[in-house]
């Protein structure tokens, strides 16, 4: 997770702020998954192609989905040091 935090911190400030906003929103949506049926994994599956340059846009690899899912579930820990 430390390497992921370093990658986020290395982004230009506006890009990091946008990523934080998107992941924060996804985290809030996932927190209400009992109502909306969108858990962190489902959201990560949808967002991974847009957030991580996946060559095959039809099917994200599990690595990219796992990274985005980690960002969603660990959002407070990953972004607290950036801003």
TIRO-2110 file (N, C-alpha, C; in Angstrom, 1 decimal):
// TIRO-2110
0.8, -1.2, 0.0, N, 1, A
0.0, 0.0, 0.0, CA, 1, A
0.9, 1.3, 0.0, C, 1, A
2.1, 1.2, 0.6, N, 2, A
3.0, 2.3, 0.6, CA, 2, A
3.4, 2.7, -0.8, C, 2, A
3.6, 1.7, -1.7, N, 3, A
4.0, 2.0, -3.1, CA, 3, A
2.8, 2.7, -3.8, C, 3, A
1.6, 2.3, -3.5, N, 4, A
0.4, 2.9, -4.1, CA, 4, A
0.3, 4.4, -3.6, C, 4, A
0.5, 4.6, -2.4, N, 5, A
0.5, 6.0, -1.8, CA, 5, A
1.6, 6.8, -2.5, C, 5, A
2.7, 6.3, -2.7, N, 6, A
3.8, 7.0, -3.4, CA, 6, A
3.4, 7.4, -4.8, C, 6, A
2.8, 6.5, -5.5, N, 7, A
2.3, 6.7, -6.9, CA, 7, A
1.3, 7.9, -6.9, C, 7, A
0.4, 7.8, -5.9, N, 8, A
-0.6, 8.9, -5.9, CA, 8, A
0.1, 10.2, -5.5, C, 8, A
1.0, 10.2, -4.6, N, 9, A
1.7, 11.5, -4.2, CA, 9, A
2.5, 12.0, -5.4, C, 9, A
2.9, 11.2, -6.3, N, 10, A
3.8, 11.6, -7.4, CA, 10, A
2.9, 12.3, -8.6, C, 10, A
1.6, 12.1, -8.5, N, 11, A
0.8, 12.7, -9.5, CA, 11, A
0.8, 14.2, -9.4, C, 11, A
0.6, 14.9, -10.5, N, 12, A
0.4, 16.4, -10.4, CA, 12, A
-0.8, 16.7, -9.5, C, 12, A
-0.7, 17.8, -8.7, N, 13, A
-1.7, 18.1, -7.7, CA, 13, A
-3.2, 18.1, -8.2, C, 13, A
-3.4, 18.6, -9.4, N, 14, A
-4.8, 18.6, -9.9, CA, 14, A
-5.3, 17.1, -10.2, C, 14, A
-4.4, 16.3, -10.8, N, 15, A
-4.7, 14.9, -11.1, CA, 15, A
-5.0, 14.2, -9.8, C, 15, A
-4.1, 14.4, -8.8, N, 16, A
-4.3, 13.7, -7.5, CA, 16, A
-5.6, 14.1, -6.8, C, 16, A
-6.0, 15.4, -6.9, N, 17, A
-7.2, 15.9, -6.4, CA, 17, A
-8.4, 15.3, -7.1, C, 17, A
-8.3, 15.2, -8.4, N, 18, A
-9.4, 14.5, -9.1, CA, 18, A
-9.5, 13.0, -8.8, C, 18, A
-8.4, 12.3, -8.7, N, 19, A
-8.4, 10.9, -8.3, CA, 19, A
-9.0, 10.8, -6.9, C, 19, A
-8.6, 11.7, -6.0, N, 20, A
-9.2, 11.6, -4.6, CA, 20, A
-10.7, 11.8, -4.7, C, 20, A
-11.2, 12.8, -5.5, N, 21, A
-12.6, 13.0, -5.6, CA, 21, A
-13.4, 11.8, -6.1, C, 21, A
-12.8, 11.2, -7.2, N, 22, A
-13.5, 10.0, -7.8, CA, 22, A
-13.5, 8.8, -6.8, C, 22, A
-12.3, 8.6, -6.2, N, 23, A
-12.2, 7.4, -5.2, CA, 23, A
-13.1, 7.7, -4.0, C, 23, A
-13.1, 9.0, -3.5, N, 24, A
-14.0, 9.3, -2.3, CA, 24, A
-15.4, 9.0, -2.7, C, 24, A
-15.9, 9.4, -3.9, N, 25, A
-17.2, 9.2, -4.3, CA, 25, A
-17.5, 7.7, -4.4, C, 25, A
-16.6, 7.0, -4.9, N, 26, A
-16.8, 5.5, -5.0, CA, 26, A
-16.9, 4.9, -3.7, C, 26, A
-16.1, 5.4, -2.7, N, 27, A
-16.1, 4.9, -1.4, CA, 27, A
-17.4, 5.1, -0.7, C, 27, A
-18.0, 6.3, -0.9, N, 28, A
-19.3, 6.6, -0.3, CA, 28, A
-20.4, 5.7, -1.0, C, 28, A
-20.3, 5.5, -2.3, N, 29, A
-21.2, 4.6, -2.9, CA, 29, A
-21.1, 3.2, -2.4, C, 29, A
-19.9, 2.7, -2.2, N, 30, A
-19.7, 1.4, -1.7, CA, 30, A
-20.2, 1.2, -0.3, C, 30, A
-20.1, 2.3, 0.5, N, 31, A
-20.6, 2.2, 1.9, CA, 31, A
-22.1, 2.0, 2.0, C, 31, A
-22.8, 2.2, 0.9, N, 32, A
-24.3, 2.0, 0.8, CA, 32, A
-24.6, 0.8, -0.1, C, 32, A
-23.7, -0.1, -0.2, N, 33, A
-23.9, -1.2, -1.1, CA, 33, A
-25.1, -2.1, -0.8, C, 33, A
-25.5, -2.2, 0.4, N, 34, A
-26.7, -3.0, 0.7, CA, 34, A
-27.9, -2.4, 0.0, C, 34, A
-27.9, -1.1, -0.2, N, 35, A
-29.1, -0.5, -0.9, CA, 35, A
-28.9, -0.4, -2.4, C, 35, A
-27.7, 0.0, -2.8, N, 36, A
-27.5, 0.2, -4.3, CA, 36, A
-26.8, -1.0, -5.0, C, 36, A
-26.4, -2.0, -4.3, N, 37, A
-25.8, -3.3, -4.8, CA, 37, A
-24.5, -3.0, -5.5, C, 37, A
-23.8, -1.9, -5.2, N, 38, A
-22.5, -1.6, -5.8, CA, 38, A
-21.5, -1.7, -4.7, C, 38, A
-20.8, -2.8, -4.6, N, 39, A
-19.8, -2.9, -3.6, CA, 39, A
-18.4, -2.4, -4.2, C, 39, A
-17.4, -2.4, -3.4, N, 40, A
-16.1, -1.8, -3.9, CA, 40, A
-15.6, -2.6, -5.1, C, 40, A
-15.8, -3.9, -5.1, N, 41, A
-15.3, -4.7, -6.3, CA, 41, A
-16.1, -4.4, -7.5, C, 41, A
-17.4, -4.2, -7.5, N, 42, A
-18.2, -3.9, -8.6, CA, 42, A
-17.8, -2.5, -9.1, C, 42, A
-17.6, -1.5, -8.2, N, 43, A
-17.2, -0.2, -8.6, CA, 43, A
-15.8, -0.2, -9.3, C, 43, A
-14.9, -1.0, -8.7, N, 44, A
-13.6, -1.1, -9.2, CA, 44, A
-13.6, -1.7, -10.6, C, 44, A
-14.4, -2.6, -10.8, N, 45, A
-14.5, -3.2, -12.2, CA, 45, A
-15.0, -2.2, -13.2, C, 45, A
-15.9, -1.3, -12.8, N, 46, A
-16.4, -0.3, -13.7, CA, 46, A
-15.4, 0.8, -13.9, C, 46, A
-14.6, 1.2, -12.9, N, 47, A
-13.8, 2.3, -12.9, CA, 47, A
-12.3, 2.0, -13.4, C, 47, A
-11.9, 0.8, -13.2, N, 48, A
-10.5, 0.5, -13.6, CA, 48, A
-10.1, 0.8, -15.0, C, 48, A
-10.9, 0.5, -16.0, N, 49, A
-10.5, 0.9, -17.4, CA, 49, A
-10.3, 2.4, -17.6, C, 49, A
-11.1, 3.2, -16.9, N, 50, A
-10.9, 4.7, -17.0, CA, 50, A
-9.8, 5.2, -16.2, C, 50, A
-9.6, 4.6, -15.0, N, 51, A
-8.6, 5.2, -14.1, CA, 51, A
-7.2, 4.7, -14.4, C, 51, A
-7.1, 3.4, -14.9, N, 52, A
-5.8, 2.8, -15.2, CA, 52, A
-5.8, 2.4, -16.7, C, 52, A
-4.9, 2.9, -17.4, N, 53, A
-4.9, 2.7, -18.9, CA, 53, A
-4.9, 1.2, -19.3, C, 53, A
-6.0, 0.6, -19.3, N, 54, A
-6.1, -0.8, -19.7, CA, 54, A
-6.2, -0.9, -21.2, C, 54, A
-5.3, -1.7, -21.8, N, 55, A
-5.3, -1.9, -23.2, CA, 55, A
-6.6, -2.4, -23.8, C, 55, A
-7.1, -3.5, -23.1, N, 56, A
-8.4, -4.1, -23.6, CA, 56, A
-9.5, -3.5, -22.8, C, 56, A
-10.2, -2.5, -23.3, N, 57, A
-11.2, -1.8, -22.6, CA, 57, A
-12.4, -2.6, -22.3, C, 57, A
-12.6, -3.7, -23.0, N, 58, A
-13.8, -4.6, -22.7, CA, 58, A
-13.6, -5.4, -21.4, C, 58, A
-12.4, -5.8, -21.1, N, 59, A
-12.2, -6.6, -20.0, CA, 59, A
-10.9, -6.2, -19.2, C, 59, A
-11.1, -5.6, -18.0, N, 60, A
-10.0, -5.2, -17.2, CA, 60, A
-9.3, -6.4, -16.6, C, 60, A
-8.0, -6.3, -16.5, N, 61, A
-7.3, -7.4, -15.8, CA, 61, A
-7.6, -7.3, -14.3, C, 61, A
-7.5, -8.4, -13.7, N, 62, A
-7.7, -8.5, -12.2, CA, 62, A
-6.8, -7.6, -11.5, C, 62, A
-5.6, -7.4, -12.0, N, 63, A
-4.6, -6.5, -11.3, CA, 63, A
-5.1, -5.1, -11.2, C, 63, A
-5.6, -4.6, -12.3, N, 64, A
-6.1, -3.2, -12.3, CA, 64, A
-7.3, -3.1, -11.4, C, 64, A
-8.2, -4.0, -11.5, N, 65, A
-9.4, -4.0, -10.6, CA, 65, A
-9.0, -4.1, -9.2, C, 65, A
-8.0, -4.9, -8.8, N, 66, A
-7.6, -5.0, -7.5, CA, 66, A
-7.0, -3.7, -7.0, C, 66, A
-6.2, -3.0, -7.8, N, 67, A
-5.6, -1.8, -7.4, CA, 67, A
-6.7, -0.7, -7.1, C, 67, A
-7.7, -0.6, -8.0, N, 68, A
-8.8, 0.3, -7.8, CA, 68, A
-9.6, -0.1, -6.6, C, 68, A
-9.9, -1.3, -6.4, N, 69, A
-10.7, -1.8, -5.2, CA, 69, A
-9.9, -1.4, -4.0, C, 69, A
-8.6, -1.6, -3.9, N, 70, A
-7.8, -1.2, -2.8, CA, 70, A
-7.9, 0.3, -2.5, C, 70, A
-7.8, 1.1, -3.6, N, 71, A
-8.0, 2.6, -3.4, CA, 71, A
-9.3, 2.9, -2.8, C, 71, A
-10.4, 2.2, -3.3, N, 72, A
-11.7, 2.5, -2.8, CA, 72, A
-11.8, 2.1, -1.3, C, 72, A
-11.4, 0.9, -0.9, N, 73, A
-11.5, 0.5, 0.4, CA, 73, A
-10.6, 1.2, 1.4, C, 73, A
-9.4, 1.6, 0.9, N, 74, A
-8.4, 2.3, 1.7, CA, 74, A
-8.3, 3.8, 1.5, C, 74, A
-9.3, 4.4, 0.9, N, 75, A
-9.3, 5.8, 0.5, CA, 75, A
-8.8, 6.7, 1.6, C, 75, A
-9.3, 6.6, 2.9, N, 76, A
-8.8, 7.5, 3.9, CA, 76, A
-7.3, 7.4, 4.2, C, 76, A
-6.8, 6.2, 4.1, N, 77, A
-5.4, 5.9, 4.4, CA, 77, A
-4.5, 6.4, 3.2, C, 77, A
-5.0, 6.3, 2.0, N, 78, A
-4.2, 6.6, 0.8, CA, 78, A
-4.1, 8.1, 0.6, C, 78, A
-5.2, 8.8, 0.8, N, 79, A
-5.2, 10.2, 0.4, CA, 79, A
-5.0, 11.2, 1.5, C, 79, A
-5.0, 10.7, 2.7, N, 80, A
-4.9, 11.6, 3.9, CA, 80, A
-3.6, 12.4, 3.9, C, 80, A
-2.5, 11.8, 3.3, N, 81, A
-1.2, 12.5, 3.3, CA, 81, A
-1.0, 13.4, 2.1, C, 81, A
-1.9, 13.3, 1.1, N, 82, A
-1.7, 14.0, -0.1, CA, 82, A
-2.2, 15.4, 0.0, C, 82, A
-3.1, 15.7, 0.8, N, 83, A
-3.8, 17.0, 0.8, CA, 83, A
-3.9, 17.5, 2.2, C, 83, A
END
